[in-house]
Amino acid sequence: MGREPAVLEPRPEISGTPRCGCRCREPEDLPRSCSAPPPVGTPRLEALPRLRDTQALLSTIPTMELQKRDYLVERPLLNQEQLEHLGHWGPTPRTHQWRTWFQCSHSRAHGYLLKYLPVLGWLPHYRVREWLLGDLLSGLSVAIMQLPQGLAYALLAGLPPVFGLYSSFYPVFVYFLFGTSRHISVGTFAIMSVMVGSVTESITQDEDFQQNTNSTVSARVQLASTLSVLVGLFQVALGLVHFGFVVNYLSEPLVRSYTTAASVQVFVSQLKYVFGLQLSSRSGPLSLIYTFLEVCWNLPKSVVGTVVTAVVAGVALVMVKILNDKLHRHLPLPIPGELLTLIAATGISYGVNLRNRFEVDTVGTIPTGLIAPMIPNPQLFGKLVGHAFAIAVVGFAIAISLGKIFALRHGYRVDSNQELVALGLSNFVGGFFQCFPVSCSMSRSLVQETTGGNTQVAGAVSSLFILLIILKLGELFRELPKAVLAAIIIVNLKGMLKQFTDICTLWKANRVDLLIWVVTFVATILLNLDLGLAVAIGFSLLLVVVRTQMPRYSVLGQVPDTDIYRDVAEYSEAKEIPGVKVFRSSATLYFANAELYSDTLKQRCGVDVDRLLAQKKKRLRKQERKLKQQQKHKQAASSNGTSVSISVDTSLGDIKGSGVEDSRVKVSPANELEDVVVSRQEDAKAPDVSTLKALGLPRPDFHSLILDLGALSFVDTVCIKSLKNIFRDFREIEVEVYIAACHSPVVTQLEAGCFFDASITKKHLFVSVHDAVTFALQHSRSGPNSPVLATKL
């Protein structure tokens, strides 16, 4: 038998219900505040044990019945000082992690070994019977895609196709040892290749490369391999210092827009291979625009054989992809369209002799075998450091984004810092074997997952297949037309080019994200990939600052019969508490928006605080001058009265016998006494002279101001000064200020910044807006003749 559910019984109504609708009782020591209970007799919501699906339960409750159900919470009214006493608040103990860095033990060394060499953690527990067949099939499928993509993406990088095969072998095997993702396919990727190509083309002359000059080819290979080493160094260094969070500054709209713009760059860069044109090398801002215009200008010079080859290959690839989409449920493996097109095009080119008969440009000689490692040229580091950092960040962002998607889908964890190290070592080691920078391929990763891949054994299998091609089969593809490789690249851009639909989606969902998308795309198209990324990140961060600098400000009102306070402009039933203003900002308060916060607060309160303060000071100065003049007259009269009083004391009889003059002297002592009495009465009433009513100025229609600071995550010195000025200014116009819903770290920062003093204490801070409102109503000015200055709590 299960336990009976606890039922909250209705309480009898308590007399003296306050304005807020709460039936709260006040003991002798503390006032109490409670969540607004319902009218008497309404049922209480039963506390159902082990409730698994709250949404399903609420959907079964009729709307009208749900509106009648509520709960009752009764607790003391708490300010910050009482809360700290009640909860036994104490500072969070500091942990010095650096002390553990130098500790050494067997378990610690074993943990570090498994952390930085993850293959030792999962390979001994590999489930051969369950996973091996799937990994073999997945690795073979990925290798079939990797072969044509490796050859094609090498052209994007401005390198001979064989270096794409090298980049598909060495980095993949290194990632097998150090990576933490089980499903991503590391290797050549279009975005990385076009970024590398923009670097190699900007430093070397493209005309010499088109003529296949050995010096230019070797210079580009050295540039790309040195760039790969430098990218790897950046990624490893960032991973070791736990800088994996840097990818958080690349928002999803930014990354999607950047990859879309990069895909446009890729598309334009392949047009010269599709039409068989010889174009001049361009780099820097507006290079894409100039290249596209040059392609359009040279279209009459297109090679017909090359165009026909590209069109036929592209149509064949599209047909195979459509067939795969239609039959993916019935096919154990996708049809390898790229590989079949590669083989067919090579055979046709060899049989028909496309290179000599139709002037179709082919890949040329592909050397077989592995090459010896080569030390990068350190003299190129200065030229490549900026490009290397941009490529390192973009490559990691793409890899970790896909890695986290697959990790969430299959229920394991990806370590972002270790992914940086693994990707960095892949590029670093590959750079010594003349590889160019690589990352994760979206299309190959999806194939690796959908074909049954379970671990990176699939990646190792694909790298071994590529090794076989490098050693024995590479020379068979020397007659492969470059137009076919360009067609493979363009067809594979379909997924990224479809991201243009983000514009319609973001227009409906979030205009700010749309602005980031558009600015990133335009900057990348106009300024090239490296400068475009820098502009996109800078604009995104600037937009964050601007959005916090101009947050949404609200005057809050109470939802009837609750302790909930919402914006009166949004909730028609939310009503302001008479005599109390509640003000809230949607963003944290810091130096960039502190002045705007103060100005908006004064504006929303409906009182021109600055003008009222100026009038008060002006009238106080005028009154002070008037008092000084009166004091001067009194001093003059007092000096005259003193001489008379002496004569009275010494010759009273003479005074009695005097005429009219003597009668005036008699009156002088009485007038002096009367002036002294009046002066003392005025001195006793001196504090009231400075009140707004005494000065003839209008008083605000509220006596308390509550600042809801629940949105604050930190404060700085400017924020503290601004809050102090708010307390000072509103107290000058006889309005007491309270703070509500401040988080403990913010309170600690306020305390460290000397915010609290004799006039502002922790008793002015309340745990919720409702506590502050309840206290303000209980301690408001009793009448129009009792001004509120600084409430002493």
C-alpha positions in Angstrom: 0.0 0.0 0.0 1.4 3.4 -0.9 1.3 6.4 1.3 -1.7 8.7 1.2 -0.9 12.0 -0.6 -0.5 15.0 1.7 -3.4 17.4 1.4 -3.1 21.0 2.5 -6.2 21.8 4.4 -7.9 25.2 3.9 -7.4 27.7 6.8 -10.0 29.9 8.3 -10.0 33.4 7.1 -8.0 35.9 9.2 -9.3 39.3 9.7 -7.3 42.3 8.7 -6.4 41.3 5.2 -4.0 43.8 3.8 -4.2 45.5 0.4 -2.1 42.9 -1.3 -4.6 40.1 -0.6 -2.4 38.0 1.7 -3.9 36.6 4.9 -0.7 37.0 6.9 -0.3 37.2 10.6 2.4 39.2 12.3 4.0 37.9 15.5 5.6 40.2 18.0 9.1 39.8 16.8 8.9 39.8 13.0 6.3 40.9 10.5 5.2 38.1 8.2 4.7 37.9 4.5 3.0 35.1 2.7 2.2 34.2 -0.9 -1.3 35.4 -1.6 -3.7 32.7 -0.6 -7.1 32.2 -2.3 -10.5 33.1 -0.9 -11.8 30.9 1.8 -13.1 27.5 0.8 -11.2 26.9 -2.4 -9.6 23.5 -2.7 -5.8 23.0 -2.3 -3.7 21.1 -4.9 -2.8 17.8 -3.5 1.0 17.0 -3.4 1.0 13.9 -5.6 4.0 11.7 -4.9 6.4 10.7 -7.7 4.8 12.9 -10.3 6.5 11.9 -13.6 4.7 14.0 -16.1 3.4 17.3 -14.8 2.5 18.6 -18.2 0.3 15.6 -18.9 -1.4 16.1 -15.5 -2.1 19.7 -16.1 -3.5 19.0 -19.5 -6.1 16.8 -17.9 -7.3 19.4 -15.5 -10.0 21.8 -16.9 -8.9 25.3 -17.2 -11.5 26.8 -14.8 -10.6 24.2 -12.2 -6.9 24.9 -12.5 -7.5 28.6 -12.0 -9.1 27.8 -8.6 -6.2 25.7 -7.3 -3.4 27.3 -5.4 -1.0 26.8 -2.6 -0.2 28.6 0.7 3.2 29.5 1.9 3.6 31.3 5.3 6.9 32.7 6.3 8.4 35.7 8.1 9.0 38.9 6.2 12.7 38.7 5.5 15.3 41.3 4.7 18.9 40.4 3.8 20.2 40.7 7.4 17.4 38.4 8.7 17.9 36.0 5.8 21.6 35.7 6.5 20.9 35.0 10.2 18.1 32.5 9.4 20.1 30.6 6.8 23.5 30.9 8.7 25.1 32.6 5.7 28.9 32.3 5.4 31.4 33.1 2.7 32.0 30.3 0.1 35.3 28.6 0.9 37.9 29.2 -1.7 39.5 26.2 -3.4 43.0 26.6 -4.5 43.2 24.2 -7.5 46.7 25.1 -8.3 47.8 23.3 -5.2 46.8 20.0 -6.7 48.7 20.6 -9.9 52.0 19.5 -8.3 50.6 16.5 -6.5 51.7 13.2 -8.0 50.3 9.7 -7.4 49.7 6.5 -9.4 46.0 7.1 -9.7 46.5 10.8 -10.8 49.0 9.7 -13.4 46.7 7.0 -14.7 43.8 9.6 -14.8 45.9 12.0 -16.8 47.0 9.2 -19.2 43.4 8.3 -19.9 42.3 11.9 -20.2 44.9 12.9 -22.8 45.0 9.5 -24.5 41.3 8.4 -24.5 41.9 5.4 -26.8 43.4 3.6 -23.8 40.1 4.1 -22.0 37.6 2.7 -24.6 39.6 0.4 -26.8 40.3 -2.3 -24.0 36.5 -2.4 -23.5 35.6 -2.6 -27.2 32.6 -4.8 -27.9 33.9 -6.8 -30.8 30.8 -8.8 -31.6 28.5 -5.9 -31.4 30.5 -3.1 -32.9 33.1 -4.5 -35.2 30.9 -5.2 -38.3 29.2 -1.8 -38.1 32.6 0.0 -37.8 34.0 -1.9 -40.8 31.1 -1.1 -43.0 31.0 2.5 -41.8 34.8 2.9 -42.3 34.5 1.6 -45.8 31.6 3.9 -46.6 33.5 6.9 -45.3 36.6 6.0 -47.2 34.6 5.8 -50.5 33.5 9.3 -49.8 36.9 10.5 -48.5 38.7 9.5 -51.7 36.9 11.9 -54.2 36.5 14.6 -51.5 40.2 14.5 -50.6 41.2 14.9 -54.3 38.7 17.7 -54.8 39.3 19.7 -51.7 43.0 19.7 -52.4 42.2 21.9 -55.4 40.3 24.2 -53.1 43.5 24.6 -51.0 45.5 25.4 -54.2 47.4 22.1 -54.0 47.9 19.1 -56.2 45.2 16.4 -55.5 47.6 13.9 -53.9 48.0 16.2 -50.9 44.3 15.8 -50.2 44.9 12.0 -49.9 47.7 12.7 -47.4 45.4 14.9 -45.4 42.8 12.2 -45.4 45.3 9.7 -43.8 47.6 11.1 -41.2 45.2 13.4 -39.3 42.5 10.7 -39.2 44.8 8.2 -37.6 46.0 10.7 -35.0 42.5 11.6 -34.1 41.7 7.9 -33.6 44.2 8.0 -30.7 43.3 11.3 -29.0 39.7 12.1 -29.9 36.7 11.8 -27.6 33.9 11.8 -30.2 32.9 8.4 -31.6 31.1 9.5 -34.7 32.7 12.6 -36.4 34.8 12.0 -39.5 38.0 14.0 -39.4 39.7 14.9 -42.6 39.4 17.4 -45.5 36.6 19.8 -45.4 35.4 22.4 -47.9 35.4 25.4 -45.5 38.9 24.7 -44.2 40.2 24.0 -47.7 38.9 27.3 -49.1 40.4 29.2 -46.1 43.8 27.5 -46.8 43.4 28.3 -50.5 42.8 32.0 -49.8 46.1 32.0 -47.9 48.2 30.1 -50.5 46.7 32.2 -53.4 47.4 35.5 -51.6 51.1 34.7 -51.1 52.0 32.8 -54.3 51.0 33.7 -57.9 48.2 31.6 -59.3 49.5 32.0 -62.9 52.6 30.1 -62.1 50.6 27.3 -60.4 48.4 26.9 -63.5 51.5 26.3 -65.5 52.4 23.7 -62.9 55.7 25.3 -62.1 57.6 23.1 -59.6 58.9 26.0 -57.6 55.4 27.4 -57.1 53.9 24.0 -56.2 56.6 23.4 -53.6 56.1 26.9 -52.2 52.4 26.3 -51.8 52.9 22.9 -50.3 55.4 24.4 -47.8 52.9 27.2 -47.0 50.0 24.8 -46.4 52.1 22.4 -44.3 53.6 25.2 -42.2 50.1 26.6 -41.8 48.9 23.2 -40.5 51.7 23.1 -37.9 50.8 26.5 -36.7 47.1 25.7 -36.6 47.9 22.6 -34.6 50.1 24.6 -32.1 47.3 27.1 -31.5 44.7 24.3 -31.0 46.9 22.3 -28.6 47.8 25.4 -26.6 44.2 26.5 -26.3 43.2 23.0 -25.3 45.9 22.7 -22.6 44.9 26.0 -21.0 41.2 24.9 -21.1 40.3 27.5 -23.6 37.6 25.3 -25.2 34.9 27.8 -24.1 36.2 30.2 -26.9 33.7 28.4 -29.2 30.9 29.8 -27.1 31.5 33.2 -28.7 30.6 31.8 -32.1 26.8 31.7 -32.0 24.8 29.4 -34.1 23.6 32.1 -36.5 27.2 33.3 -36.9 28.5 29.9 -37.7 25.7 29.0 -40.1 26.1 32.4 -41.9 29.8 32.1 -42.0 29.7 28.6 -43.5 27.0 29.8 -46.0 29.3 32.6 -47.1 32.2 30.2 -47.3 30.2 27.9 -49.4 29.6 30.8 -51.8 33.3 31.4 -51.9 33.8 27.7 -52.6 31.3 27.8 -55.4 32.9 30.8 -57.1 36.3 29.4 -56.7 35.3 26.2 -58.7 33.8 28.1 -61.6 37.2 28.3 -63.3 37.4 24.5 -63.3 33.8 24.1 -64.5 34.4 26.4 -67.5 38.1 25.7 -68.0 39.2 29.3 -67.6 42.6 30.7 -66.7 42.0 33.5 -64.1 44.3 35.8 -62.3 45.0 35.3 -58.6 43.1 37.6 -56.3 43.1 38.0 -52.5 42.0 40.4 -49.9 38.8 42.5 -49.7 36.4 42.3 -52.6 38.5 39.5 -54.2 35.3 37.3 -54.5 33.5 40.0 -56.4 36.3 40.6 -58.7 36.8 36.9 -59.4 33.1 36.5 -60.2 33.1 39.4 -62.5 36.2 38.1 -64.2 34.5 34.7 -64.7 31.5 36.4 -66.3 33.8 38.5 -68.5 35.7 35.4 -69.7 32.7 33.1 -70.3 33.1 33.3 -74.1 36.5 31.6 -73.7 35.0 28.6 -71.9 36.1 25.1 -73.0 33.1 23.3 -74.2 34.4 19.8 -73.4 35.1 20.9 -69.8 31.6 22.4 -69.4 30.0 19.3 -70.7 32.1 17.0 -68.5 31.2 19.1 -65.4 27.4 19.2 -66.2 27.2 15.5 -66.9 29.1 14.6 -63.7 26.9 17.0 -61.7 23.7 15.6 -63.1 24.8 12.1 -62.3 25.7 13.0 -58.7 22.4 14.7 -58.2 20.5 11.8 -59.5 22.4 9.4 -57.2 21.7 11.6 -54.2 18.0 11.7 -55.0 18.0 8.0 -55.4 19.7 7.6 -52.0 17.1 9.8 -50.4 14.2 7.8 -51.9 15.6 4.4 -51.1 17.6 5.0 -47.9 15.2 2.7 -45.9 15.7 -0.2 -48.3 19.5 0.1 -48.9 21.9 -1.2 -46.3 24.5 1.3 -47.5 24.1 4.5 -49.6 25.1 4.2 -53.2 28.6 5.7 -53.5 27.8 8.3 -56.1 31.1 10.2 -55.8 33.2 7.0 -56.2 31.2 5.7 -59.1 31.4 9.1 -60.8 35.1 9.2 -60.2 35.7 5.8 -61.7 33.4 6.3 -64.7 34.9 9.8 -65.4 38.5 8.4 -65.2 37.6 5.5 -67.5 35.9 7.7 -70.1 38.7 10.3 -70.0 41.3 7.6 -70.5 39.3 5.9 -73.3 38.2 9.0 -75.2 41.4 11.0 -74.5 39.6 14.1 -73.2 42.8 15.9 -72.4 44.2 15.9 -75.9 41.0 15.8 -78.0 38.8 18.2 -76.1 41.3 20.2 -74.0 39.9 19.0 -70.7 42.2 19.6 -67.9 43.0 16.5 -65.8 44.6 15.8 -62.5 47.9 14.6 -63.9 50.5 12.4 -62.3 49.7 11.3 -58.7 52.9 9.9 -57.0 52.5 6.6 -55.2 53.9 5.9 -51.8 54.4 8.0 -48.7 56.7 11.0 -48.5 59.3 11.7 -45.9 58.4 14.2 -43.1 59.5 17.8 -43.7 60.3 20.4 -41.1 58.2 23.5 -41.6 59.7 26.9 -42.3 59.7 29.0 -39.1 60.3 32.2 -41.2 56.7 31.9 -42.5 55.2 31.9 -39.0 55.0 35.7 -39.0 53.0 35.8 -42.2 50.6 33.0 -41.2 49.9 33.6 -37.5 46.7 35.6 -38.1 45.4 33.2 -40.7 46.3 30.2 -38.5 44.4 31.5 -35.5 41.2 32.1 -37.6 41.5 28.6 -39.2 42.1 27.0 -35.8 39.0 28.6 -34.2 36.7 27.8 -37.2 37.9 24.2 -37.5 37.4 23.6 -33.8 34.0 25.3 -33.9 32.8 23.0 -36.7 34.2 19.8 -35.0 32.9 20.5 -31.5 29.4 21.5 -32.8 29.0 18.2 -34.7 30.6 16.2 -31.9 28.2 17.6 -29.3 25.2 16.8 -31.6 26.2 13.1 -31.9 27.1 12.9 -28.2 23.7 14.1 -27.1 22.1 11.7 -29.6 24.0 8.6 -28.4 24.3 9.4 -24.7 28.0 10.1 -24.1 30.2 13.1 -23.3 32.6 15.0 -25.5 35.4 16.9 -23.8 35.8 20.2 -25.6 39.3 20.9 -24.3 40.5 17.4 -25.3 38.9 17.8 -28.7 41.0 20.9 -29.1 44.1 18.9 -28.2 43.1 16.0 -30.5 42.4 18.2 -33.5 45.5 20.2 -32.8 47.7 17.1 -32.7 46.1 15.9 -35.9 47.0 19.2 -37.7 50.4 19.4 -36.0 51.5 15.9 -37.0 50.0 16.2 -40.4 51.9 19.4 -41.1 55.2 17.5 -40.9 53.9 15.1 -43.6 52.8 17.9 -46.0 49.1 17.9 -45.0 47.0 21.0 -45.0 44.7 21.9 -42.0 41.7 19.7 -41.6 38.5 19.5 -39.5 35.3 17.5 -39.4 33.2 16.9 -42.4 29.5 17.1 -42.0 28.5 14.8 -44.8 31.0 12.1 -43.9 30.1 12.3 -40.2 26.5 11.7 -41.0 27.4 8.7 -43.2 29.7 7.3 -40.5 26.8 7.5 -38.0 24.0 6.2 -40.2 25.9 3.2 -41.6 26.5 1.7 -38.2 29.6 3.4 -36.9 30.0 3.0 -33.1 33.6 4.2 -32.4 36.6 5.8 -34.1 37.6 2.3 -35.3 35.6 3.3 -38.3 37.9 6.3 -38.8 40.9 4.0 -38.5 39.5 1.7 -41.1 38.8 4.6 -43.5 42.4 5.9 -43.1 43.8 2.4 -43.8 41.8 2.3 -47.0 43.2 5.7 -48.0 46.7 4.4 -47.3 46.1 1.6 -49.7 45.1 4.0 -52.4 48.2 6.2 -51.7 50.5 3.2 -51.9 49.0 1.3 -54.9 46.0 2.9 -56.6 46.7 6.6 -56.7 48.4 6.5 -60.2 45.1 5.2 -61.7 43.4 8.6 -61.3 45.9 10.6 -63.4 43.4 11.0 -66.2 40.6 12.2 -63.9 39.2 15.6 -65.2 39.4 18.4 -62.7 35.9 19.4 -63.8 34.5 16.3 -62.2 36.2 17.1 -58.9 34.7 20.6 -59.2 31.2 19.1 -59.8 31.7 16.9 -56.7 32.5 19.9 -54.6 29.6 22.0 -55.9 27.0 19.2 -55.5 28.2 18.7 -51.9 27.6 22.3 -51.2 23.8 21.8 -51.4 23.4 21.4 -47.6 25.3 24.6 -46.8 23.6 26.6 -49.5 20.2 25.5 -48.1 21.1 27.6 -45.1 19.9 30.6 -46.9 16.4 29.6 -45.6 17.7 30.8 -42.2 16.8 34.3 -43.3 13.1 33.6 -43.4 13.2 31.6 -40.1 15.2 34.2 -38.2 12.9 37.0 -39.6 10.1 35.4 -37.7 12.0 34.2 -34.7 14.6 36.7 -33.8 15.5 39.9 -35.7 18.8 40.4 -33.8 20.1 37.0 -34.8 19.0 37.8 -38.3 21.1 41.0 -38.1 24.1 38.9 -37.0 23.5 36.5 -39.9 23.3 39.2 -42.5 26.4 41.1 -41.2 28.4 37.9 -41.0 27.5 36.9 -44.5 28.1 40.3 -46.1 31.4 40.8 -44.2 32.7 37.4 -45.2 31.7 37.9 -48.9 33.2 41.3 -49.1 36.3 41.1 -46.8 37.3 37.4 -47.4 37.2 34.6 -44.8 39.7 35.8 -42.3 38.6 39.4 -42.0 35.0 38.4 -42.3 35.3 36.1 -39.2 37.0 38.9 -37.2 34.2 41.4 -38.1 31.5 38.8 -37.4 32.9 38.0 -33.9 33.4 41.7 -33.1 29.9 42.7 -34.3 28.4 39.8 -32.3 30.1 40.9 -29.1 29.3 44.5 -29.7 25.7 43.6 -30.1 25.7 41.9 -26.8 27.1 45.0 -25.2 24.5 47.2 -27.0 21.7 44.9 -25.9 22.8 45.1 -22.2 23.2 48.8 -22.6 19.6 49.2 -23.7 17.6 46.7 -21.8 13.9 46.7 -21.2 12.8 48.7 -18.1 9.5 48.0 -16.4 7.3 49.4 -13.7 5.8 46.5 -11.9 2.4 45.9 -10.5 0.9 43.2 -8.4 -1.2 40.5 -10.0 -4.4 40.4 -7.9 -4.3 38.2 -4.8 -0.8 36.9 -5.5 2.8 37.8 -4.5 3.7 38.0 -8.2 4.7 41.4 -9.7 4.7 41.9 -13.5 5.1 44.8 -16.0 1.9 46.9 -15.9 2.3 47.6 -19.6 2.1 43.9 -20.4 -0.4 42.7 -17.8 -3.6 44.6 -17.8 -4.7 43.1 -14.4 -1.4 44.0 -12.7 -1.9 47.1 -10.6 0.6 49.4 -9.0 0.5 49.4 -5.2 -0.6 52.9 -4.1 2.3 54.8 -2.7 4.9 52.3 -3.9 6.9 52.2 -7.1 8.6 49.0 -8.2 11.2 49.3 -10.9 13.0 46.5 -12.8 15.7 46.2 -15.5 16.0 43.1 -17.7 19.8 43.3 -17.8 22.6 43.6 -15.3 23.6 47.0 -14.2 27.2 48.0 -15.0 29.2 51.0 -16.3 27.8 50.9 -19.8 24.1 51.3 -18.7 24.3 52.7 -15.2 23.5 56.3 -16.3 20.6 55.1 -18.6 19.2 53.1 -15.7 19.2 56.1 -13.4 17.7 58.4 -16.1 15.0 55.9 -17.0 14.1 55.3 -13.4 13.5 58.9 -12.8 11.5 59.2 -16.0 9.3 56.2 -15.2 8.5 57.3 -11.7 6.6 60.3 -13.1 8.5 62.8 -11.1 11.2 65.2 -12.5 13.6 64.4 -9.7 16.4 66.6 -11.0 14.2 69.6 -11.4 12.6 69.1 -8.0 16.0 68.8 -6.4 17.2 72.0 -8.1 14.1 73.9 -6.9 14.6 72.6 -3.4 18.2 73.7 -3.3 17.3 77.0 -4.8 14.6 77.7 -2.2 16.9 76.4 0.6 19.5 78.9 -0.4 17.0 81.6 -0.6 15.7 80.7 2.8 19.2 80.6 4.2 19.9 84.1 2.9 16.7 85.2 4.5 17.6 83.7 7.8 21.0 85.3 7.7 19.4 88.7 7.1 17.0 88.1 10.0 19.9 87.1 12.2 21.8 90.3 11.3 18.7 92.4 12.3 18.4 90.4 15.5 22.0 90.9 16.3 21.7 94.6 15.7 18.5 94.8 17.8 20.2 92.6 20.4 23.2 95.0 20.6 20.8 98.0 21.1 18.8 96.1 23.7 21.9 95.3 25.7 22.8 98.9 26.2 19.3 99.7 27.4 19.3 96.7 29.7 22.4 98.1 31.4 20.7 101.4 32.0 17.7 99.6 33.4 19.9 97.7 35.8 21.8 100.7 37.0 19.3 103.5 36.9 15.8 102.1 37.0 14.4 105.2 38.6 15.7 107.4 35.9 13.9 105.3 33.4 10.6 105.6 35.2 10.9 109.3 35.2 11.6 109.6 31.6 9.3 110.8 28.9 8.4 109.2 25.6 11.9 108.1 25.0 11.9 106.3 28.3 8.7 104.5 27.4 10.3 103.0 24.4 13.2 101.8 26.5 10.7 100.0 28.7 9.3 98.0 25.8 12.8 97.0 24.6 13.4 94.2 27.1 10.0 92.7 26.5 10.6 92.7 22.7 14.0 91.1 23.2 12.5 88.3 25.3 9.9 87.7 22.8 12.5 87.5 20.0 14.5 85.0 22.0 11.5 82.8 22.5 10.6 83.0 18.8 14.2 82.2 17.8 14.2 79.2 20.0 10.9 78.0 18.6 12.3 78.4 15.0 15.4 76.5 16.0 13.3 73.7 17.4 11.4 73.5 14.1 14.5 73.7 11.9 14.4 70.1 10.6 10.9 70.8 9.1 12.0 73.9 7.3 13.8 71.8 4.6 10.7 69.6 3.8 9.1 69.9 0.4 5.8 71.0 2.0 7.5 73.7 4.0 9.3 74.9 0.9 6.1 75.0 -1.0 7.1 72.2 -3.4 4.9 69.3 -4.6 5.5 66.0 -3.0 5.7 62.8 -5.0 2.6 60.6 -5.0 4.6 57.7 -3.7 6.5 57.3 -0.5 8.6 54.2 -1.3 10.7 53.0 -4.3 11.7 49.4 -4.7 14.4 48.4 -7.1 14.1 44.8 -8.3 17.7 43.7 -8.9 17.0 40.1 -9.6 18.5 40.4 -13.1 21.9 41.5 -11.7 24.7 39.0 -12.1 27.5 41.3 -11.0 28.2 44.9 -10.0 31.1 47.2 -10.6 32.1 50.5 -8.9 30.1 52.6 -11.3 26.9 50.5 -10.5 27.6 51.0 -6.8 28.0 54.7 -7.1 24.8 54.9 -9.3 22.8 53.0 -6.7 24.1 55.3 -3.9 23.1 58.3 -5.9 19.6 56.9 -6.4 19.3 56.5 -2.6 20.5 60.0 -2.0 18.4 61.7 -4.6 15.1 60.0 -3.8 15.6 60.5 -0.1 16.1 64.2 -0.8 12.5 64.3 -2.2 11.2 62.3 0.8 11.0 58.8 -0.9 12.6 55.8 0.8 14.4 53.3 -1.4 14.6 49.5 -1.0 16.3 46.8 -2.9 14.7 43.4 -3.6 15.7 40.0 -5.0 19.5 40.5 -4.9 21.5 37.3 -5.3 24.1 36.4 -2.7 27.2 37.0 -5.0 25.9 40.4 -5.8 25.3 41.2 -2.1 28.9 40.1 -1.4 30.2 42.4 -4.2 28.1 45.3 -2.8 29.6 44.7 0.6 33.1 44.6 -0.8 32.4 47.9 -2.7 31.5 49.7 0.5 27.9 50.1 -0.6 26.5 49.7 2.9 27.0 52.4 5.6 25.0 54.0 8.4 22.2 55.1 6.1 22.1 52.1 3.8 22.1 48.8 5.6 21.3 45.2 4.7 17.9 45.9 6.3 17.1 47.8 3.1 17.6 44.6 1.1 14.7 42.2 0.9 14.5 38.6 -0.4 11.6 39.3 -2.7 9.6 42.2 -4.1 6.6 41.2 -2.1 8.6 41.4 1.1 9.8 44.9 0.2 6.3 46.0 -0.7 4.8 44.6 2.5 7.5 46.4 4.6 7.1 49.7 2.7 3.3 49.7 3.3 3.8 49.0 7.0 6.4 51.8 7.4 5.0 54.4 5.1 4.5 58.0 6.3 1.6 58.2 8.6 0.2 61.4 7.2 0.7 64.3 4.9 2.4 66.3 7.7 5.0 63.6 8.5 7.6 63.6 5.8 9.7 60.5 5.2 13.4 61.2 5.2 15.8 58.2 5.8 13.8 55.4 7.4 15.8 53.9 10.3 15.2 50.2 10.3 
